[in-house]
Amino acid sequence: MQFTKNSLFFPDQNLITLVSVDSTNRYAKLLVSNSRPVADGTVILAEHQSAGRGQMSSSWLSETGKNLTFSIIVHPFHLSPDQQFKLNKVVALSVFDLFAEMNLEVKIKWPNDIICPEGKLGGILIENIIQGNTLKHAIIGIGINLNQTEFPDAAGSAVSVRQLTGINYDLIEVLNLLLFHFGKRYLQLKRAEYGLIDTDYLKNLLGYNEICTYEIDGMQVAGIIRGILETGELELDFQGKIRLFWLKEIKFVHTGPPATN
């Protein structure tokens, strides 16, 4: 299948395909650091990443040619630096929309992992480049477990779409579909349809208005997500009050309350 430029959303979009690279995000940052302009919506796709990264500097383990590992470069001048997390929501919803179209039951795990009951299907790492009061560039790294059938222990709870469906997927076909969903969601962002984005993100967020178990300061506690601040902090209702957390301060354990002895 051929790459389909998303002309409706990104008129000058192009695809850069690499056989191997340390990280598509690093490659993208080098591109935007050069004096030559980079088209909005440019995609860098790698068959293999030797140093793929996830949140909190974790590694992303992917078998060569089996999964989607790519980055998108956008220039979100319409967003101020304090609105960065709106872009996180849009990207997470784009991947959610892709899996929903594939008839997979998935949830967004704050801030932007995509999981199903069997494990983690995809992850996102967004790196923003800020100039003054402007969000000049955003490098959106996305990894989707598509056709890989075995994962090393270091990959944790990783699972692939093929393991769930038994289907071997065409990577470019799935990439085209994901970019279409991203284009639609990014257009919502450009139109400042923040209410719709926020509602959809919370509706599909794991733990929203339901009891789940989290690890805080080495202890497992029951909590209920009540919302997400504009800056991205998690609002968790536990021990009778609302507390705010950021990524390194809390860890999701499982749905439901902690096990009792």
Stockholm file with secondary structure:
# STOCKHOLM 1.0

chainA/1-261         MQFTKNSLFFPDQNLITLVSVDSTNRYAKLLVSNSRPVADGTVILAEHQSAGRGQMSSSWLSETGKNLTFSIIVHPFHLSPDQQFKLNKVVALSVFDLFAEMNLEVKIKWPNDIICPEGKLGGILIENIIQGNTLKHAIIGIGINLNQTEFPDAAGSAVSVRQLTGINYDLIEVLNLLLFHFGKRYLQLKRAEYGLIDTDYLKNLLGYNEICTYEIDGMQVAGIIRGILETGELELDFQGKIRLFWLKEIKFVHTGPPATN
#=GR chainA/1-261 SS CCCCCCTTTCTTCCEEEEEEESCHHHHHHHHHHSSSCCCTTEEEEEEEESSCBCGGGCBCCCCTTTSEEEEEEECCTTSCGGGHHHHHHHHHHHHHHHHHHTTCCCEEETTTEEEETTEEEEEEEEEEEEETTEEEEEEEEEEECCSCCCCCGGGTTBCCHHHHHCCCCCHHHHHHHHHHHHHHHHHHHHTTCHHHHHHHHHHTBTTBTSEEEEEETTEEEEEEEEEECTTCCEEEEETTEEEEECGGGCEEEEESSCCCC
#=GC SS_cons         CCCCCCTTTCTTCCEEEEEEESCHHHHHHHHHHSSSCCCTTEEEEEEEESSCBCGGGCBCCCCTTTSEEEEEEECCTTSCGGGHHHHHHHHHHHHHHHHHHTTCCCEEETTTEEEETTEEEEEEEEEEEEETTEEEEEEEEEEECCSCCCCCGGGTTBCCHHHHHCCCCCHHHHHHHHHHHHHHHHHHHHTTCHHHHHHHHHHTBTTBTSEEEEEETTEEEEEEEEEECTTCCEEEEETTEEEEECGGGCEEEEESSCCCC
//
